[in-house]
Amino acid sequence: MAGKIRAISDLPEMEERKKRWLAHNALEPGRPLVLCFPEGAWVELVPEASLECRDPLLRGWERTLRQKLFWWERIRDDHVLEPFFNLNWRVEIGDFGVTAPMFHGENRGSYRWDPPIKDIGRDFSKLHFRALSVDREGTRRDLELARDIFGDFLAPRLQGSFWWTLGLTQEAIKLIGLEPLMLLPYDAPDQLHRLMRWLMEEHLHFVGWLEKEGLLTLNNGEGYTGSGGVAYTRELPRPDWRPGMPVRTMDLWGFAESQETVGVSPAMFSEFIFPYQLPLLEKFGLNCYGCCEALHLRWDTISRIPRLRRVSVSPWCDQAVMAEKLGRNYIFSRKPNPSLVCMNFNEEVIRRDLRETLGLAGKGVLEIILKDTHTVENDPSRLSRWVKIALEEVEKHQNRQ
């Protein structure tokens, strides 16, 4: 499998794709780019029964390789394969002083939890910054094992991340629950400010520790960035960085979102959430914002993010408003509704949805990203069909220009 991936990564097509992403992320003119992330549907595409390794670590590595091959052989989007095998530092991240065990339903369904903080004023003393430690020897052993297994096919390298979002509200609802997060702006605004300020300070400490320990790795290559998109850019790391120097947050893409607060007003988001996200985002060289929120309602606030480059345009966004606001100054990161693919695949509806996006945003810096695909009803062909349809509609749009 490593040999196959190396052969694919050496194809001239990969270099062409890389050039397209570099131009795209630099806001240069070019065709809209198309990506498909199977996410929750991976268990149907590369089922556990197809894996042969028994050791948990190697089983995870095998899964990664099989997914890469499936992407190339079956999905065929604008994804890039590089001749590397990425590993992360072995870092232990403790809890906030309290825990909230998750109780999951069957078949990858919903989950619930009992929020441990019932009253912020009464329970605040339970909270503490997470304990952090790194196993450098264990990380070294992982690298050596990967070198032994993959040889010259895929060069192992440390390139990972320790968070998905720095949006804070995901952690807040784990601590206090979703309904309290909706009600506290009315019932106890000072308590909510106190919690959000503490979470901001804790995350600043977390990110600062990673930087101080030299554990951050560049994310300017083929990796996933924000809530979708590929990270290639010549703007990172910063011009004063040199190989061998520790990576700083300013050398990286940053990302935040606040999907959990879609039920609060733009004014309340601006008062209770954004002021605590901003100091984190200010530390990064380029930024992405948003996932499933209706960001057209929050644009006046999030447009204040420094070095903002990629903006998520979810199924609940007003695309016309976002196209006007983003223009060619930001990446219009469109996320079509995954239910069009996950349930009752209807080609005409899918084409109509894509044409609407292309008609409104096709003259800007557009990427169309299918994600949150929690099932394909055991029909893997749906993803390749969607990509084929999307690329056909992109080509038609380009020919009309």
N, C-alpha and C positions, 0 to 999 in steps of 0.2 A: 504493500500500500504506500509506503514511503517513497519507493521508487516511482510509482505511478504519479504521485503528487509532484515529485521533482520534475518528471518529464513534462507535466502540464505547466508547471510554473516557468519552465524554460521556453515555452512557446512564444513566438513573437506577439501573439494576441494579448498575452498578459502585459507586456510592455505597453501596448497600445491602450489597454484599459487603464493602466496606471497613469498614463499621460492625460487621459480624459478626466480622471478624478482630480489630478493636480490642477488642471485648468478649471474644472467645475468649482472646486473649493476656493479658488482664487477669484471667483465671480466672473470668469471669462466666458464669452459666448461659446455655445456648443449645444449638442442635442441633449434633451432631457435624459437622465440616467434612470435605470430601472433596477430595483433590488427586490428580492423575496427572502424573508427570514422565516423559516418554518416554525421556530420557537416551540410552542407547546405540542405541535404536530410531529416533532422529531421522533417521538416514541412510536409513531405509526410508520415512519419512513425508514428508520434504523431501529427496529425493535430489539429489546434486550435479548431475545432468543437468537438473534443473528450474531451476537458477540461471542468470541471464543475464549478470551482471556478470563482467568478466574481471579487473579490478584486485583483488588479494587483500584489501585493506582493505574496499572496497565490496562485494565478494562476501560477506564476513563480515557486513556490515550487512544486505545483502539476505537472507541466511539467517536472521538474527534477526527481521526483519519477517515473513518467510514462516512462521516457527515461531509467532510471536504470532497470526497469522491462523488457522493450523491449530488452535491451542489453542482459539480462540474458536469457530470454525466446526465443528470435529469432536470435540473432547474434551469441552468443556462442563462442566468441574468448577467449583470455587469460586475459581479463579484470578481475579486482578484485573488489568485493563489500565489503565495511567495514560498521560496524554498527554505522555510524555517519551521521549527517546531517550538511553539511558545510555551514557556513555563512561568509560573508566578513564584514569588518568594513565599516561603512557608511562614506566614504571619498568624499569630493567635490574637484574636480580638475579643475582649471580654464583653460583659453586659453593662448596662447602665446602673447597676445596683439592684435592679428588679428584672424579672423575666415574665414573658407572656407566651406560654406554650400555645402552639397553633394546633387546632383540631380540624383535620382535613376530611372532606367527604370522599366517597369512592370515585374512581375513574377520573382523577385529575379535576375534581369539582371544586366548589367553593370551600372556604374555611372560616373558622371563627376563633375567637380568643377572648380571654377575660382580662381586660386592661388592668394593670397592676396599680396605676395611680388613679384613685377614686376622687381625691380632693387635692388639687395642686398645693394649696396652702398648707394642708395638714401633712401631706406625704412627700413634700419636696425634699426633705432631709434624707430620704432613702436614695436619692439619685447621686451618682458619682460618675466621673469620666471613666470611660472604658479602659481596662488594663490592656496594655499592648506589649507584645514581645515578638521577636523574630528568631527562627531556627535557621541560622546560617549554615550549619553543618548539614542539616537535613536538605536544605536547598541545594548545597553542593553535591550531595549524593544523587538527587534527582537529575541534575545536569549531567553527571557522569553516567548514570544509567541510560539517559536519553542518547548520549553520544555512543554508548556501546550498542544500543539497539538500532539507531538510525544511520550510524556511520556517516558517510559523505552525502547521503541523500538529502537529509533535512538537518540543517545546523540548529541545535538547541540554543535558545536564547531566553533570557529573562525579559518578559514583556507581558505584564499583566496589570490588572487594576484591582483596587481594594474597595471600590464602591461603584455603584451604577449611577446614583443620583446624589447630589448635595442639596436636594430640595427641602429637606428637614421634615416636611409634613408626613411623610411615610413613617418616620420614626415617632413623630408626635402621636399619630393615631394608634400605634402599637402601645404607647404608654397610657393614653387617656381614653382611647376609643374614638370612633368617627363621629358619633352623635354629639359628644361633648365638644369636639372641635368645631362643630357647627354652632353650638349654643353659647360657648364661652365668650365670643365677642359681645354678646348681649348681657349675659349673666355675670361674668367675672373677667372683664377685659384685662385688668392688671395681672391676673393669674396667667392668662394666655401669653401676654407679653413676657412674663417671667420665664415661662417654659420655653418659648421660642428663643429668647435671648440665651438661655442656658444651652439649648441644643446648638445654636450657632457657635458659642464659645467652645463647646465640646468638639464640634466638627473642625473648627479652626485648630484646636490642639491636636486632633487626630491627623489632619493633613500635614500640620507642621512637624509632627513626629516622624511621619513617613519621609518627609523631605530631609530632616536632620539625619535620619538613619541611612540615607542613600538608597531607599527602596523604590522610589518612583522610577518609572521607565517611560521612554518616549512613546507617545501614541499618535505619531504622525505618518503612519503607514497604512497597511491594508485592513487594520482593525475597525471594529464597530465603534461609532462615535455618537454621542447624544442618544436620542431614541430611534436611531436609524441613520444610515449614511456610512460612508467610508472615509477614513481620516486623512488620506494623503494630503500633505501640504508642504510647501517650501517655506512657509512663514514660521514654522516651529521646527526645532527649538529656536529661541531668541538668538539674534546675531552674535551675542557675546559668549554663547555656549560653545564648548569644544569637547570632542570625544575624550572620555576619561573623567570629565567633570561630573559631579552629582547633578541629576536632573532636578529642576525646580518646578514648582507649579506653573510659573510663568512660561515654561517651555512646553506646556501641555494644553490640550483641549479640556475645557471644563463643561459641566452640564448640571442643570437643575430643572425641576418641573414641580408642579403642585396639583396633580390630578385629584387628590383627595378633597380639595377645596372648591371643586366646580360649583358647589351649591351656595357659595358665599358671593356677595356682590364684588364688583371690581374695586370699589372703595375699601371694603374690608380686606380684600387680598392685599391692596396697596398699603394698608395700615398694619396688619397683623402678620403677614407672611413675607412679603418681598423685602422689607428692610433687613431681615435676618438672612436672606439668601444672598443679598448683594455683596456683603463683605467677603463671602466665600468666592463668588464669581469674579470679583475684582482681582483675585490672585492669579488668574489663568490668562494665557496668551491669546487664546481664541475661545469663544463660548458658543454653546448650543442651549436652546431653551425649549421646553415643552414636550408633551407627549400626547395625551388624550384630551387635554383641555380645549375649550373654545377660546383660543388666544386672541381672536379679534376683539373680545371684550376687555382684554388686559394689555393691549398693545401699548397704550400710552405709558403704562408702568414699565413693562419689560424692555421697551425700546431704550431705557436708560442703562441697560447692561453694557459695560465697556467691552469692546471687541466682539460684539455679538455677530455671529456669522450664519448659524444654521437655526431655523425656526420651524418647529413642528406645526403642520396644518392638518389637524385631525378631522375625522368624519363630522365632527360637531362644530367645525370652524365655518365661518362665512368666507368662502374662497374668493369671492369678488373683492371683499374688503381687504383680505390678506394680500391678494395680488397687488392691489393698489399701494398698500403700506410697504410691502417688501421690495417691489420693483426689481431692480438689478443690484440692490445694495445688500441683499441677504439671500441665502438659499431657501427657497420655498420647498420645504421637506414634506411632501404630501403623503399622508397615510390613508389610503382608501379603506372603506369599511370592510373588515375581513369576513363579515358574515356573507358577503357576496360570493366568497370562495368556500368558506367552511360549510355552509349550508345551501343546498339547492343551487348548485353552480348554474348560472344563467349567462351565457356568453353575450347576449344582446344588452342585458342590463350592465354587465361589466364594461362593455365597449362604450355605452352611453356615459357611464361614470367617468371613464378615462378621457373621453372627448370633452366633457365639461371642464375637467381640470386643465387639459391642454389648451382649451380655448381661452381660459381665464389667465393661466399662468405660464403658458408655453413660451412666451417671449422673455420671461425672466430666467432666473437660474433655478431650474426645476429638477427635482428628483422625486420619483414615484416609488414608494416603498410599501410592499405588502408585509404586514407583521401582525402580531397578536393572533396568529392562526393556531388556535388551541386544538383544532382537529381538522382533518380533511375527509372525515368519515371513511378512513382507510382506503382512500383513492389518491395515491401520490401523484397521479397524472394531473390533478387539478392545478398544482403549483406550476408545473412546466407549461400547462395550457394558459394560465394567467400571464406568465412572463411572455409567452409567444404573442398573445393578444396585445399586451401592453407595448411590446416593441413594434408590432404592426401599426398600432395607433400612433405611436411616436413618429414612425417613418411617414405615415400619411400626413401628419401635422407638419413635419419638416418639408415635405414636398409642396405643401400649400403656401409656404412662406415666400 
